């Protein structure tokens, strides 16, 4: 459950490391925010998001359990096999989608655990609405800070604005991705940061996490246990 700005920064760093010529940038950036477009669905529930993120039956804390991580990996490999066996016109859309899912995996394994441990020390709930509210509070602030300060190499706003009406069948519809993308563009692409400070997450940690994710995703998908995607 990394923030939207984090997903875009990870995508940007992957493009920088591998070269823009390897990607259809509008599709790749759009794919990196597509799984969360489910929030735009009428009657949204948490279970719908678990479906788009391949985590049905797997909670955030479950990423500390190797067996649960293996289940997620099996689903991820199946998703790749079903949708990315050939490099069709929508390949980079699915590539971005997969990068989003793996970034959330890494977030749940590392940063989420750190935040939850700190909240537990402060006597806050470590599950349920109180936990979600505390995490989202800090992530929203850091999202703004990333968009204001992070040294993006590409014009992410232009890339996101260049393609519309994208869908991931059985996951998110064109209407949902359009609505979600409009929300992202209108919310994040501003110059100012939040005045309040995060308590359990910092911009420095976000920068370290972005670098770790980009490098780890590139390494993971060189081939081996996981398919070679880049």
C-alpha positions in Angstrom: 0.0 0.0 0.0 2.7 2.5 -1.0 1.5 6.0 -1.9 0.6 7.0 -5.4 3.6 9.3 -5.6 5.9 6.5 -4.5 4.6 4.3 -7.3 5.2 7.0 -9.9 8.7 7.7 -8.5 9.6 4.0 -8.6 8.4 3.9 -12.2 10.4 6.9 -13.1 13.6 5.5 -11.6 13.1 2.2 -13.4 12.9 4.2 -16.6 16.0 6.1 -15.7 18.0 2.9 -14.9 16.9 1.0 -18.0 16.4 3.8 -20.5 13.2 5.4 -21.7 13.5 3.7 -25.1 12.6 0.4 -23.3 9.1 1.6 -22.4 5.9 3.1 -23.7 6.0 5.8 -21.0 2.3 6.7 -21.0 1.2 3.1 -20.6 4.0 2.2 -18.1 3.2 5.2 -15.8 -0.5 4.6 -16.1 -0.1 0.9 -15.2 1.8 1.9 -12.1 -1.3 3.5 -10.7 -3.9 1.3 -12.3 -4.5 -1.2 -9.4 -5.7 1.6 -7.1 -8.3 2.8 -9.7 -10.6 0.3 -8.0 -11.2 3.1 -5.4 -13.4 4.8 -8.1 -15.8 1.9 -8.3 -19.3 2.5 -7.0 -19.8 0.6 -3.8 -16.1 0.2 -3.2 -15.1 -2.3 -0.5 -11.7 -3.4 0.8 -12.2 -6.8 -0.7 -12.4 -5.3 -4.2 -8.9 -3.8 -3.7 -7.6 -7.2 -2.5 -8.8 -8.6 -5.8 -7.0 -6.0 -8.0 -3.9 -6.5 -5.8 -3.9 -10.3 -5.9 -4.1 -10.3 -2.1 -7.5 -12.0 -1.4 -7.0 -13.8 2.0 -3.7 -12.0 2.5 -3.5 -9.0 4.9 -0.7 -6.5 5.2 0.8 -8.2 8.2 0.7 -11.5 6.4 3.7 -10.4 4.3 5.8 -11.3 7.3 4.7 -14.9 6.7 6.9 -16.6 4.1 4.0 -19.0 3.2 1.7 -16.1 2.5 4.3 -14.4 0.4 4.7 -17.6 -1.6 1.0 -17.6 -2.3 1.2 -14.0 -3.5 4.2 -14.8 -5.7 2.3 -17.8 -7.3 -0.6 -15.4 -8.1 1.7 -12.8 -9.5 3.5 -15.4 -11.8 0.1 -16.6 -13.0 -1.1 -13.1 -13.7 2.1 -12.4 -15.7 1.7 -15.7 -17.7 -2.0 -14.9 -18.5 -1.4 -11.3 -19.6 2.3 -10.8 -20.6 3.3 -14.0 -22.5 3.7 -11.9 -25.7 4.8 -8.3 -26.0 1.5 -6.9 -27.3 0.4 -3.3 -27.5 -0.6 -3.3 -23.8 2.5 -5.0 -22.5 3.9 -1.9 -20.7 0.5 -1.2 -19.1 0.6 -4.7 -17.5 4.3 -4.2 -16.7 3.4 -1.1 -14.8 0.6 -2.9 -13.1 3.0 -5.7 -11.9 5.5 -3.1 -10.7 2.7 -1.5 -8.6 1.9 -4.9 -7.0 5.5 -5.7 -6.2 6.1 -2.2 -4.7 3.2 -2.8 -2.4 4.7 -6.2 -1.5 8.0 -4.5 -0.5 6.1 -1.8 1.4 4.2 -4.3 3.5 7.3 -6.3 4.2 9.4 -3.3 5.3 7.9 0.1 5.9 4.5 -1.0 7.0 6.0 -3.3 9.7 8.2 -0.4 10.9 5.3 2.0 11.1 3.1 -0.6 12.9 5.8 -1.4 15.4 6.2 2.3 16.2 2.5 2.8 16.6 2.3 -0.2 18.9 5.0 1.4 21.1 2.8 4.6 21.2 -0.2 2.5 22.3 -2.1 2.9 19.0 -4.1 0.1 17.5 -2.1 -2.1 15.2 -5.1 -3.2 13.1 -8.4 -1.9 11.9 -9.5 1.7 11.0 -7.2 3.4 13.5 -4.2 1.8 12.0 -5.3 2.6 8.5 -6.0 6.2 9.3 -2.6 6.7 10.9 -0.7 5.2 8.0 -2.7 7.1 5.4 -2.2 10.3 7.2 1.6 10.0 7.0 1.5 8.6 3.4 -0.6 11.5 2.1 1.9 14.0 3.5 4.9 12.2 2.1 3.1 11.8 -1.3 2.8 15.6 -1.5 6.5 16.0 -0.5 7.6 13.5 -3.1 5.7 15.3 -5.9 7.2 18.7 -4.7 10.8 17.6 -4.2 11.6 14.3 -6.0 13.9 14.7 -9.0 11.7 13.1 -11.6 13.5 12.6 -14.9 10.4 12.4 -17.0 7.3 14.6 -17.3 5.1 12.2 -15.4 2.0 14.4 -15.7 2.4 14.6 -19.5 2.8 10.8 -19.7 -0.3 10.2 -17.5 -2.3 12.7 -19.6 -1.3 11.2 -22.9 -3.4 8.0 -22.7 -7.0 7.4 -21.5 -9.6 4.7 -21.6 -7.3 2.0 -20.5 -8.5 -1.1 -18.7 -7.3 -4.3 -17.1 -10.1 -6.8 -17.8 -11.5 -8.4 -14.6 -9.6 -5.8 -12.6 -10.4 -2.1 -13.4 -12.6 -0.6 -16.1 -11.9 2.4 -18.4 -14.3 4.5 -16.4 -12.5 3.7 -13.2 -9.0 4.3 -14.6 -10.1 7.6 -16.2 -11.7 8.8 -12.9 -8.7 7.7 -10.8 -6.1 9.2 -13.2 -8.0 12.6 -13.2 -8.0 12.5 -9.4 -4.2 11.7 -9.2 -3.4 14.5 -11.7 -5.6 17.1 -9.8 -4.4 16.1 -6.3 -0.7 15.4 -6.7 0.7 17.8 -9.3 1.0 20.9 -7.2 4.1 22.7 -5.9 3.4 23.0 -2.2 3.8 20.4 0.6 1.6 19.7 3.6 2.3 21.9 6.6 1.8 19.1 9.1 4.6 16.6 9.7 4.3 12.8 9.4 5.0 10.9 12.6 5.9 7.4 11.5 7.3 7.9 8.0 9.8 10.4 6.6 10.8 11.8 3.2 14.3 10.3 3.7 12.8 6.9 4.2 10.6 7.3 1.2 13.7 8.1 -1.0 15.5 5.0 0.3 12.4 2.9 -0.4 12.0 4.2 -3.9 15.6 3.3 -4.8 15.3 -0.1 -3.1 12.1 -0.9 -5.0 13.3 0.2 -8.4 16.5 -1.8 -8.1 14.8 -4.9 -6.6 12.1 -4.9 -9.2 14.7 -4.8 -12.0 16.7 -7.6 -10.3 13.6 -9.7 -9.7 12.4 -9.7 -13.3 15.7 -10.6 -14.9 14.5 -14.2 -15.1 14.7 -17.2 -12.9 11.9 -17.8 -10.4 10.1 -14.9 -11.9 9.7 -14.3 -15.7 12.1 -12.0 -17.5 10.0 -8.9 -18.1 12.4 -6.1 -19.0 
